[in-house]
Amino acid sequence: MDVMQIEFRQAERSRIHEVDFNNLPFGKHFSDHMFVADFVDGEWQNQQIVPFDNFTLSPALSSLHYGQSIFEGMKAYKNDVGEVLMVRPLDNLARMNESARRMCMATLPEEVFMGGLEALLRLDADWVPNTPGSSLYIRPYMFATDTFLGVAPSKTYRFCIFTCPVGTYYAKPPKVKVETEYIRAAEGGVGYAKCAGNYAGSMYPTMLAQQAGYDQLLWTDAKEHKYFEESGTMNVMFVIDGKIVTPALSDTTLKGITRDSILQIARHMGIGIEERQVSVDEIISGIESGRVTEAFGAGTAVVVSPFSVIGYKGKDYMLAEHPADKSIAMRIKTFLTDIRTGKSDDIFGWVYKV
Ligand SMILES: *Cc1c(COP(=O)(O)O)cnc(C)c1O
């Protein structure tokens, strides 16, 4: 299958002028078109680019009942000559297929994923913002479409990609609370999959944290609540004695592409890296002694998001805000942003030009 097989139906008129590109809330404005493909009779077919619009779905749609539903998140930027750039899109495809295998869903061939993505971004290129801090958020996702009640893998699936121009995710550094009662994922479970249910399960404990004045949770391990896992839709990192320390990957954490990019950049900058168990005690006592100087989340939506406060057992531990050139997190964020926007050389071979 190649790009030629995509059927196009273009929007009669663009909605782009209805959007204020200087004020972009996350995930509220949708670009003109979407890519859709269906897995039927054991193969991907009906590849289409159509105006962003509602689907018609059966009340018995299996994904609504039993949750075979997975997604990805990526971003596109514009360089200064207006070309559309993405980084590492094939890593998103690989992860989507890992999620699909864990959820017993159909996997996606590169031609469908990349062909659809490129065709969509070419058609909606005007929607890719070029103002600093803004980008086009890309949401590829897949869900089961059998109309059948029964806990069994669906035989049919729909894959869709739509996009949203977005600004920055958190307006100011978030306050995070260490969660010591609820869990996000346990060993042997589905924590490493970007499956819809993981996020549904996180909402109630997150709401409780927000009622207590925090923005987001810092998850700990399911057995002892002793070691950090990740935060919201971000991996977490700490700076201890000038080194980046981050929880090692396992089947309970999402394998973040931003996390990996940050570690590669840190290595390139000569900053020390440790991927290992990181205990809550180590971080709390490290903040008190001054050895922990930074704590931040890393993910596509936020890129890098320094935490201002870590709340633990009813007490708030403050993290000082550093000037951008002194903060390791912000230095790495700038480095990564410069690669993504084509401002600096693509020394890691990550950039994919549409
Ligand atoms: C998507 C996600 C991340 C970050 O992954 P990126 O590839 O960097 O965007 C981290 N944790 C969770 C739970 C996520 O859903």
PDBQT file of the ligand as one rigid body, heavy atoms in Angstrom, charges set to zero:
ROOT
HETATM    1  C1  LIG A 401       2.840   9.533  26.417  1.00  0.00    +0.000 C 
HETATM    2  C2  LIG A 401       3.313   9.326  27.817  1.00  0.00    +0.000 A 
HETATM    3  C3  LIG A 401       4.614   9.668  28.246  1.00  0.00    +0.000 A 
HETATM    4  C4  LIG A 401       5.585  10.428  27.393  1.00  0.00    +0.000 C 
HETATM    5  O1  LIG A 401       5.944   9.799  26.205  1.00  0.00    +0.000 OA
HETATM    6  P1  LIG A 401       6.540  10.673  24.996  1.00  0.00    +0.000 P 
HETATM    7  O2  LIG A 401       6.872   9.671  23.960  1.00  0.00    +0.000 OA
HETATM    8  O3  LIG A 401       7.728  11.364  25.514  1.00  0.00    +0.000 OA
HETATM    9  O4  LIG A 401       5.463  11.613  24.612  1.00  0.00    +0.000 OA
HETATM   10  C5  LIG A 401       4.987   9.333  29.534  1.00  0.00    +0.000 A 
HETATM   11  N1  LIG A 401       4.139   8.719  30.377  1.00  0.00    +0.000 NA
HETATM   12  C6  LIG A 401       2.871   8.403  30.016  1.00  0.00    +0.000 A 
HETATM   13  C7  LIG A 401       1.991   7.717  30.981  1.00  0.00    +0.000 C 
HETATM   14  C8  LIG A 401       2.425   8.707  28.734  1.00  0.00    +0.000 A 
HETATM   15  O5  LIG A 401       1.169   8.422  28.382  1.00  0.00    +0.000 OA
ENDROOT
TORSDOF 0
